[in-house]
Structure formats: structure tokens, C-alpha cells
Amino acid sequence: MAVKQTGEEFTRHLNTKFNVRLSEEQTLPLELEEVQPFPTLTHARGDMERFSLFFRGPADVPLTQRIYRVEHEAMGGMDIFLVPVAQDAAGFRYEAVYSYFK
């Protein structure tokens, strides 16, 4: 059973592996490096949850921007829109942005 996808829940799983399903047989491990809340603005709605997730993936398998099926041992399966935002010697960095009503 999947766990609710909140910033607080993802923070509990920092520095753990999330497996991106590439095909029936193949997954790619990404590590959740950072959960970044959006700054509170004076004109912002108080009933919105907004945050970004940043994952680190290997340098040899780049992912394109799209929705992926992602699985985590504690959180279960979920669909996440991943966007590549950086590349360095350690690999690729991906961002997922969440914005929804609480």
C-alpha cells in the first residue's frame, strides 16, 4: 500500500534508494538527496503543500523528462514527473516538484 506523498514523508526517507521502473525487467536506482520546501509567501494560500525533491542518479544512464513509475521499499509505488536539472562527475540530478491542496 502506498504512503501519502508529503514533504514530511519524503523527508523521512532522505538518503534512501528509489527505484525507477525502466521496463518490466529493468530498474534504475536513484537516491533522494534533498527535500526542499517552497518559501512561504505573504500572498500564498495556506491550504497548499509545495516542495521539491532532488534525486541523484548514475552518470551512465540519463533519464529524459517524463513521468516514471518509482518504487520505494517503505513508501510503495508512485508515479513521479522527473526533470533532469544538472550533471556532474557524480551523475545526474533530477527534480520533482509537488504542489497540491492539502
C-alpha positions as CSV (number, residue, x, y, z in Angstrom):
1,M,0.0,0.0,0.0
2,A,1.4,3.4,-1.0
3,V,2.1,6.1,1.6
4,K,0.8,9.6,1.2
5,Q,3.4,11.7,-0.8
6,T,4.0,14.7,1.5
7,G,7.2,16.7,2.1
8,E,7.3,15.3,5.7
9,E,7.0,11.7,4.5
10,F,9.7,12.1,1.8
11,T,12.0,13.7,4.5
12,R,11.8,10.5,6.5
13,H,13.3,8.7,3.5
14,L,16.2,11.1,2.7
15,N,19.4,9.3,1.5
16,T,17.5,6.1,0.6
17,K,17.0,4.4,-2.8
18,F,14.0,4.9,-5.0
19,N,13.9,2.5,-8.0
20,V,12.7,3.9,-11.3
21,R,11.0,1.3,-13.5
22,L,12.5,1.5,-17.0
23,S,10.9,-1.7,-18.2
24,E,9.3,-4.9,-16.9
25,E,12.8,-6.3,-16.1
26,Q,14.9,-3.1,-15.5
27,T,15.0,-0.5,-12.8
28,L,17.4,2.4,-12.1
29,P,18.2,3.3,-8.5
30,L,18.0,7.0,-7.6
31,E,18.9,8.4,-4.2
32,L,16.8,11.0,-2.6
33,E,19.3,13.7,-1.7
34,E,17.1,16.7,-0.7
35,V,13.6,17.7,0.1
36,Q,13.2,21.5,-0.3
37,P,10.1,23.2,0.9
38,F,9.0,26.3,-1.1
39,P,9.3,29.6,0.8
40,T,6.2,30.9,2.5
41,L,4.9,33.9,0.7
42,T,2.7,36.5,2.3
43,H,0.1,36.1,-0.5
44,A,0.4,32.3,-0.7
45,R,-2.5,30.0,0.1
46,G,-2.2,28.3,3.4
47,D,-4.0,25.2,2.1
48,M,-1.3,24.2,-0.4
49,E,1.6,21.7,0.0
50,R,4.6,22.8,-2.1
51,F,8.0,21.2,-2.2
52,S,10.7,19.8,-4.5
53,L,12.5,16.5,-4.3
54,F,16.1,16.2,-5.6
55,F,17.4,12.7,-6.6
56,R,20.9,11.6,-7.7
57,G,21.2,9.0,-10.4
58,P,24.2,7.3,-12.1
59,A,26.2,9.1,-14.8
60,D,25.9,6.3,-17.3
61,V,22.0,6.2,-17.6
62,P,20.4,9.6,-18.2
63,L,16.7,9.8,-17.8
64,T,14.6,12.1,-20.0
65,Q,12.0,14.5,-18.6
66,R,8.7,12.5,-18.1
67,I,6.6,10.6,-15.7
68,Y,8.2,7.5,-14.3
69,R,6.9,4.7,-12.1
70,V,9.0,4.8,-9.0
71,E,9.1,2.3,-6.2
72,H,10.4,2.6,-2.6
73,E,10.5,-0.2,0.0
74,A,8.7,1.9,2.6
75,M,6.6,4.3,0.5
76,G,5.4,1.8,-2.1
77,G,4.9,2.6,-5.8
78,M,4.1,6.1,-7.2
79,D,4.3,8.0,-10.5
80,I,6.6,10.9,-10.4
81,F,7.4,13.5,-13.1
82,L,11.2,13.8,-13.1
83,V,13.2,16.5,-14.8
84,P,17.0,16.4,-15.2
85,V,18.4,19.6,-13.8
86,A,22.2,19.0,-13.5
87,Q,25.0,16.7,-14.5
88,D,28.4,16.4,-12.8
89,A,31.1,13.7,-12.2
90,A,28.8,12.1,-9.6
91,G,26.0,11.6,-12.1
92,F,22.7,13.2,-12.9
93,R,20.5,15.2,-10.6
94,Y,16.7,15.2,-11.0
95,E,13.9,17.3,-9.6
96,A,10.3,16.5,-8.9
97,V,8.0,19.4,-8.0
98,Y,4.9,18.9,-5.8
99,S,2.1,21.4,-5.5
100,Y,-1.3,20.3,-4.3
101,F,-4.2,21.1,-2.0
102,K,-3.8,19.6,1.5
